[in-house]
Amino acid sequence: MEAVSERGLAMTENSIPTLDQRVTLYLRAVHGEREYTAKERSAARIVLLDTMAKEGKMSIGRKVLRWTWITIVSVLAVIGLFAVYNDLLHWVLRQ
């Protein structure tokens, strides 16, 4: 079901705004309600894409850091288990 937002943008229920819709929202927020030139729309598109790219890189960095941390903890746990097993094995063999 397609609806029109209060800003006049066609939106479907639970939809994410397209890049063009985001450009329009951005320009309206910054410059108010008026007609925008192709140059203004292009500049706004670059700003939005640059921001989206930076957010994407930050998100990927957090995921890599999280998986690196999980890997380190897992390796330390395996080393710890091996050390306990090794000590237990030596103790059993001495009996």
Secondary structure, DSSP 4 states (H G I P E B T S, - for coil): -EEE-TTS-EEETTPPPPHHHHHHHHHHHHH-SS---HHHHHHHHHHHHHHHHHHHHHHHHHHHHHHHHHHHHHHHHHHHHHHHHHHHHHHHHH-
